[in-house]
């Protein structure tokens, strides 16, 4: 199946912004407004882009980044679905990152839970715990991995493209609108292959490998 270049979820934003731009031309709005509406149209086209991604490593033990963005922290934390102690990696997305999330492993979506919450700035204390979020459990015979999509102050919508069931490595499963954070919870025996402040690409960048010897 051919991959869409622009996500259909973006069509309403793109269409409305383009119509507003045309209206500004038709009614001879000032140049600054015309340029502003045109820039907004271009921004939506850019924001909802859906680039092809090829994983850097497709081996069975490889774990691929589920999200674009910058690594904020690598800590230990309790996984919100499995309740196990895990390695927690937090990834912050800017407005200019691709906001599609992709499966970190080949396996299945075994569980998911949507938590209704607040829309605090992600810089606020506890925002990643009390903000609106969507948690997804990815599972195969080697590991359980949970990815948590967290809404921010601007973000008002988290979308799931997939339901429970089989999923391929790097397959897109959801997105967050307009700036956000993604936390990924990895097994304690994961060999981490990234550092803080590193830039990642969803479906492409390696974040670690499952160490089956431990």
Residue, then its C-alpha position, 0 to 999 in steps of 0.5 A: x500500500x502506498x504511503x501518503x505523503x501528507x497525513x489525512x488528519x492534516x487535511x482539514x487544517x491545510x484546507x481551512x488555512x488555504x481558504x483563509x489565505x485565498x480570502x485574504x487575497x480576494x478581499x485585499x487584506x494587508x500584505x502582512x496578513x496575506x503572508x501570515x496566512x500563507x505561512x500558516x498554510x505552509x506550516x500545516x503542510x510541513x507539520x503533517x508530513x509523513x516521511x518514509x523511515x528505514x530502521x538503522x538495524x532490523x535485527x530481532x533484538x533492536x529497539x527503534x525510537x518511537x518518536x522524533x525529538x530530543x532525549x530529555x532524560x534517561x532514568x529508571x521508573x515504574x512502567x505505567x501498564x506493567x508496573x515493572x521497574x524499567x529504564x525510562x527515556x523521555x523524548x521532547x518534540x518541538x513543533x518542527x519535528x515529525x509528530x508520528x509515533x512508530x512501533x519500537x519493535x516487531x510484535x503486537x499491540x497488547x494493551x492500551x489505556x487513555x488517561x484523561x488529564x490536564x494540558x499543563x506546559x511540559x516544563x511544569x513539575x509533574x506535567x508528564x504525570x498528570x497531563x492527558x496521555x495515551x499508553x501503549x504496550x508493545x510485546x513480542x517473545x523477547x520483551x514488553x515495551x510501553x510508549x506513552x504519548x503525553x499532551x502539552x499546553x498546545x497539544x489538544x489531541x492524541x490520535x491512534x491509527x491502530x487497534x490491538x493486534x500485530x504490528x511491524x517494526x517502525x510501523x506508524x500507530x499514532x500521533x500527537x498534535x503540535x508539540x509534546x513528549x513521548x516516554x518509552x519504558x524499556x526492560x532493565x536488561x536493555x543495552x542503551x545506545x543513546x545519550x541525553x540531548x541526542x536527536x532521534x528520528x522515529x522508525x529509524x534511530x536505534x535506542x537500544x538492544x535487548x540483552x538476552x544474557x541477563 
